[in-house]
Amino acid sequence: KGKNKVAAAPKVAKKVEASKVVNPLFENRPQNFGIGQDIAA
């Protein structure tokens, strides 16, 4: 099941890059975007 979530990470990763610039706090937890898509949404 863990691998399935990782597959979705790449799609969210694109949005994460933009969020990093706006939210420096998220830089410390980049993995949260893949695990908790709620943040990316």
Wavefront OBJ file of the C-alpha trace (Angstrom):
o trace
v 0.000 0.000 0.000
v 2.897 2.368 0.772
v 4.112 2.184 -2.821
v 0.689 3.246 -4.109
v 0.871 6.502 -2.142
v 4.400 7.142 -3.427
v 3.128 6.887 -7.019
v 0.757 9.798 -6.334
v 3.612 11.841 -4.843
v 5.083 12.866 -8.249
v 1.822 14.567 -9.266
v 1.653 16.407 -5.946
v 5.398 17.167 -6.081
v 4.771 19.686 -8.862
v 2.396 21.631 -6.612
v 4.761 21.205 -3.655
v 7.469 23.177 -5.476
v 5.172 26.198 -5.698
v 4.067 25.758 -2.085
v 7.686 25.661 -0.866
v 8.216 29.230 -2.041
v 5.028 30.449 -0.353
v 5.224 28.214 2.730
v 8.799 27.706 4.022
v 7.407 25.634 6.901
v 6.336 22.931 4.457
v 9.933 22.608 3.238
v 10.731 20.840 6.509
v 8.025 18.241 5.751
v 7.918 17.725 1.955
v 6.716 14.137 2.443
v 3.527 15.370 4.121
v 2.233 16.524 0.739
v 2.369 12.955 -0.601
v 1.032 11.320 2.576
v -1.595 13.948 3.445
v -2.875 15.196 0.121
v -5.242 17.396 2.163
v -2.392 19.907 2.546
v -1.729 20.040 -1.195
v -5.462 20.466 -1.834
l 1 2 3 4 5 6 7 8 9 10 11 12 13 14 15 16 17 18 19 20 21 22 23 24 25 26 27 28 29 30 31 32 33 34 35 36 37 38 39 40 41
